[in-house]
Amino acid sequence: MSQINTTEAVYEQQLARKIADRTAVVSVIGLGYVGLPLAVEFARAGFRVVALDLDGRKVSDINEGRSYIKDVSDGDVKAAVDTGRLHATGDYGALLDVDTISICVPTPLRKTKDPDISYIVSATESIAANFRPGQLVVLESTTYPGTTDEIILPRLQTGGYTVGHDFFLAFSPERVDPGNPQYGTANIPKVIGGVTQACRDLATALYSTIVERVIPVSSTATAEMVKLLENTFRAVNIGMANELAIMCAKLGIDVWEVIEAASTKPFGFMPFYPGPGLGGHCIPIDPHYLSWKLKTLNYNARFIELASEINTNMPNYVLDLVADALNDQGKPVRGSRVLVLGVTYKRDIEDVRESPALDIISLLQSKGAHADYHDPYVPTLQIAELRDDPITVSTIELTQEALRSYDVVVIVTDHTSYDYDWVVNNSKLVVDTRNATKKVGERKNIRRL
């Protein structure tokens, strides 16, 4: 028995030593907005990094020193590649030579709003086929509580390995905020939960080399729940702000003035703001992972469901605002020329995933409007029409003549590069869903959410 315990401890000690002296080979699976910054940080910390993705274009870009993520510069990628610390591949066989594996694959929702963990399952099965004793696996993809223990762990144990002894498994939720110049991978605190104490300790040691602060928690399920709480908190409070906007409109009150005044309270209040709907990779999706999990336990997550109902309906509310604004000008929606200004899900990024702008454009088209868009970050866009396959459209050139040719301009994403005073001065009518025109002041041609 003492011999077995000695052997078991060897893997933990060896990996801890490799992490400490930076001789561990680190790998990252999934090179999107989470995986690529993570890989670059590990390389910057002195590790040799194997970056793995099945998208050949991403692999080529990285190996040629190019970045396709706004928050990571070409220079950062090139420096990591030129030093030999970063290499990208599409071959899972490369995992046989690594010591740690961070999984950063997508976790979208199905149309039924059920979790789609197929990317996690596929990645895990590929890891299991190229697995060896002594490795640490960390899942970063957002998912429901229990995924690490119920989905990943059994697949990695099929080779007869014992977790905490022969290999190590942890969950550490990504907390990336694309386009945020203040917070990045290095200075966002990292939550870590391990299947065993040894798993947690090794994952903590690994991420402590690149993150200023690590917060260990008692289990993988706890760490999974932390991430869902963070984004459910936002979704529910944004839902309340959106409903407040609707109520204020019915009462003839400026919702933006209400929130601004309430924000002066130095305790017990945190401002959330209404908008045209939720977008992005997290907030519209993650709460449904929790809601789905609770349904399997015969519990209805009522706050989540209600917030989702309100937030999902906001593009329809925007359509009503546009229709009312046009009606005041004696024009119907059908046949009107509408320009949607900004189509990404948040300002100053290029990501359109789950963006409410897509629904707004589609709804406008379904009502017979001629809808165009402009966005400095999105040269082309796929729009799903009501009965047809998605069509690809291109951003217009934003000129004075172009603005004046539209019956209404709808501000959906408040990019900081826009001159809103110029937009208002050259537009017949503006519907502002983000309070972007606040500094412009009150104008007869502005309608705000």
Secondary structure, DSSP 4 states (H G I P E B T S, - for coil): -HHHHHHHHHHHHHHHHHHHHT-SEEEEE--STTHHHHHHHHHHTT-EEEEE-S-HHHHHHHHTT---STTS-HHHHHHHHHTT-EEEES-GGGGGG-SEEEE-----B-TTS-B--HHHHHHHHHHHTT--TT-EEEE-S---TTHIIIIIHHHHTTTS--BTTTBEEEE------TT-SS--TTTS-EEEEESSHHHHHHHHHHHHTT-S-EEEES-HHHHHHHHHHHHHHHHHHHHHHHHHHHHHHHHT--HHHHHHHHTT-SSS-------S---SSSTTTHHHHHHHHHHTTT---HHHHHHHHHHHHHHHHHHHHHHHHHHHTT--STT-EEEEE--SSSTT----TT-HHHHHHHHHHHTT-EEEEE-TT-SEEEE--SSS--EEEEPPP--HHHHHT-SEEEE-S--TTS-HHHHHHT-S-EEESS-TTGGG---TTEEE-
